[in-house]
Amino acid sequence: MPDPWWMDAVPARPRKVEGGIQINSTRGKVARTWWSGRFIAVLESIGVGGRMARGRNYARAGQIISLDVSAGSAVAQVQGTRPRPYKVRIGIPTLGKAEWAAVAQALAEDASYTAALLNGEMPRDIEAVFEAAGFALFPASDRDLSMDCTCPDVQVPCKHLAAVFYVLAERFDADPFEILALRGRDRETLLDDLRARRAAADTVHSTETPALADVLDSFFTMGPQAAEADLLSRPQTPSDALLDQLPTFAITVRGERVAELLRPAYQALGE
């Protein structure tokens, strides 16, 4: 779809911005991590014509004057060809308190998730955690986003919206918590919640499992069932049966056979 006819009435190049927000990528794809790639893929799946390329050029040239990311929205000012900057807003639904509690509990139950997030990384299968709780971390299509720009271009997304998307993607590369902030949970709140849940789980585990030092005196003591099993496992052959196998000695001791003299001692050993 060609640009509207009135776009020919304004200069082709945007007005230069001093100290504007720009991306570091000078060519090729913008997203460097898988999580920012997920976000930018939505934009590029609905992008039209050369607006995506012009949006990248805006982002590389530093045409974005300001950008604020908060729960549910990213609001920016983008300098175009006209004197007054355009106001851009990208909105995304946030998760409620109960929804975030379900996600945080699922994340806390696996120490690897908490460790990755504490290290500033997005766990590879964090999307599956959100999906198991019944939610989505990344927008799946344009229906999951609201996009608005005060420029006269009727096409959505326009190049100003595209520029903000690309700056957001590079921010997500550096700090994945900005994605979570868009969904309604900032870094400090989420990490504090995860630490508290992990500590509570460790406390429950420590009360259920006594320390070895506390049970050393009874650790190797047989219980009643073990004692009964030991008695049942003892051999049933009489302890003095061996004496019955001895050959008859030719001599006796005071008229008693040697085997009979030894029998009381063998019986005592068996008991």
ABEGO torsion letter per residue (X at the ends): XBBBAAAAABBABBBBBBGBBBBABABEBABABAAAAAAAAAAAAABBEAAAAAAAAAAAAGABABBBBBBGBBBBBBBBABABBBBBBBBBBBBBAAAAAAAAAAAAABAAAAAAAAAGBBBAAAAAAAAAAGBBABBABAAABBBBBABABABOBBAAAAAAAAAAAAAAAABAAAAAAAAGBBAAAAAAAAAAAAAAAAAAAAAABBBAAAAAAAAABBBAAAAAAAAAABBABBAAAAAAABBBBABBBGGBBAAAAAAAAAAAAAX
